[in-house]
């Protein structure tokens, strides 16, 4: 029942990557030290009444006033603060994904602000930071996605006990972002399949004397700007690239059927092998394509193309 009530209560918080704190979403209660402080003040007041200690009254009321002022200061440390979650970079399953929370203050400096996950399955230790006046500060946390695919960012707790630690002010923040986890690559990395000749590669090759230029071909994503033949682009309007003698005229196709020998032959094992092949092909700057059941991605090369292939493997079902 307690878990259901907590889940219902957290669901009432809107999912957003930008969260501005105000009196409607900040909660404040005494800490254990604050409760002991209050009991001590009560004992001092009773003693001062019993023994008619004027200095006791002064000290009691002075400390009580300080405690009441600390309520305002603790609540004001969070009030008006703006929180923003930067998009997390994709990671491989089982590796930590870095979450960066950017805190912005439009007014005075804020001190002693801690951030941690609400879910006890994650690390509960606070990441502390101070936000300068009219400035920003970042707090970094990490989660480890156990499987491939999208993983929602857990609910975050932002809190402070500044200045005396007598009261704790906090808020619950439910980010809308998610972390993408690629399949974990197979280790040790298996040998790459045999590359195939690119269609029309033989007809495109034209030998040029005293030059490394071997011919021209249609522009492929991942080609550098130096390879683009800008004169031909200006005349024809079609993007074409130089093909040099050092450049391979073959394409490497990573096929779902070719991964049947992976570990236990399961879907995840096959995706793990294909991921390892994609990474190996990227290291060798190969032109690579991907064939999955019901899905085919054209052959290309470059970092952007590699990310597209990894994303496809992460979300395939």
Secondary structure by P-SEA (a helix, b strand, c coil): caaaaaaaaaaacccccbbbbccccbbbbbcaaaaaaaaaaaaaaaaaaaaccaaaaaaaaaaaaaaaaaaaaaaaccccbbbbbcccccccccbbbbbbbbbbbccccccbbbbbbcccccccccbbbbbccccbbbbbbbbbbcccccccccbbbbcccccccccccbbbbbbcbbbbbcccccccccccccccccccccccccccccccccccccccccccccccaaaaaaaccbbbbbbccccccbbbbbccccccccccccaaaaaaaaaaaaaaaaaaccbbbbbcccccccccccaaaaaaaaaaaaacc
